[in-house]
Amino acid sequence: MDSNNRRDKERFATLNFVHYTLDNAENGTIQNMGRTLDASELGLLIQAPEALDVGQKLTLSIGLGEDILEINAKVVHCVEDEEGMSRAGVEFVAMSAEQHQRLRSYLQAFKR
């Protein structure tokens, strides 16, 4: 693993729609759309129209080809990008074996 890549799983450049839901005590439930920029078996880099707080928990619906994968995640970092959008690194939490297998199968296509 190189010093610029803290993940121990290979990342793949992706461009998929992602719908996310978060519970915000001040504003109730917030839902929005973003897109994936990269993916691994452990998490995603997503581009979102709003800043996401580190530690915030999300429910993600990720378009994987013809499939939609619903999975829980938490925000591990977030910065503003050159387009004025937010880039948030999210880590999957409490992933079932079935969810992990579906994600792994999708990522395998990028190895070809």
C-alpha positions, 0 to 999 in steps of 0.5 A: 500500500503506498503512502497516498492510499490509506485503503488496503483494497484496490480502488476503481474509478466509477461514475454511478448515481448514488442516493443518500439519506441522513438523519439530521437532528436539526433538519430531520431526514435529508435525502439527496443525490450524488455520484460515485468517483471511485469505489472499493470493497470498503467504501466510496468517494462520492461527489455531493452537492452539500458538505457532509459531516465527518462521522455522519451516518448515511444510508446509500442506494448505489446504482450498480449497472442494472442493480441497486445496492442499499448499504449503510456508511459513515463519512470519514472525510469531506472537502470542497472540490474545484466545482464547488461540490463536496467530495466525501470519503465514506466507509461501509458499515455493517455490510452483510455477506450478500451486500459484500458479494454483490459489490465485489461482483460489480467491482470485478468488471473493472479488473478486466 
